[in-house]
Amino acid sequence: MLQFADLAVADICDALGRNAALPSALKPFSTARMVGTAYTVNLPASENLLLYYAVDNARPGDVLVISCAGYTERAVAGEIVAALARARGLAGIVVDGAVRDAEALRQTDFPVYARAVSPNGPYKDACGEVNVPVGMGNVVINPGDLIVADADGIVAIRRHEAASVAEQARRITESGLEKLRSIEKNGSMDMAWLYEKLSKTCCDIRG
């Protein structure tokens, strides 16, 4: 996980083919930076019984990745769940659904991402699944995947791809820094790639 500690999610997504981010509707409530291992929870909409099991059994450094059918009219987590997760040394929470206690979540230094806010509380009448693959948008998150998040969004990385993705993302980061240095020093950057691509297209450029 350490190899991703300082890498931007945008660069990681580029390294993964530019189509790897979790849904853009998932927004941070406080601290955006998050790096950890996915501990997945699949909940029925409006229910959070199994979430308490997950908080109690996840290991330090894990990120609770909670799928609840994208339902946003009833929160499945809030200040209490976040406080428990923080106290147990978890790395963060991602909810593909709603949370509540929004003001308290904004004031903590514990990373919480969610799709929406609802004051409606959850029921505890049904179960669900723990440590199974869960889908969010066009991404499937498996237990043990690496989860990296920052102010731009969230990405999941397969363990067996981690080393190569980190290496490629770091090259992308360095390339971006070189471009920024060139702009700062010269007021421009190398645009040869642009005109080479344009020469092979049918773009209509006038004036």
Beta strands, then each sheet from edge to edge (+ up, - down):
strand 1: 27-28
strand 2: 34-42
strand 3: 62-67
strand 4: 75-77
strand 5: 92-99
strand 6: 112-117
strand 7: 129-130
strand 8: 134-136
strand 9: 139-141
strand 10: 146-150
strand 11: 153-157
sheet 1: 1+ 6- 5- 3- 2- 7+
sheet 2: 1+ 6- 5- 4-
sheet 3: 1+ 6- 5- 3- 2- 10+ 11-
sheet 4: 8+ 9-
end
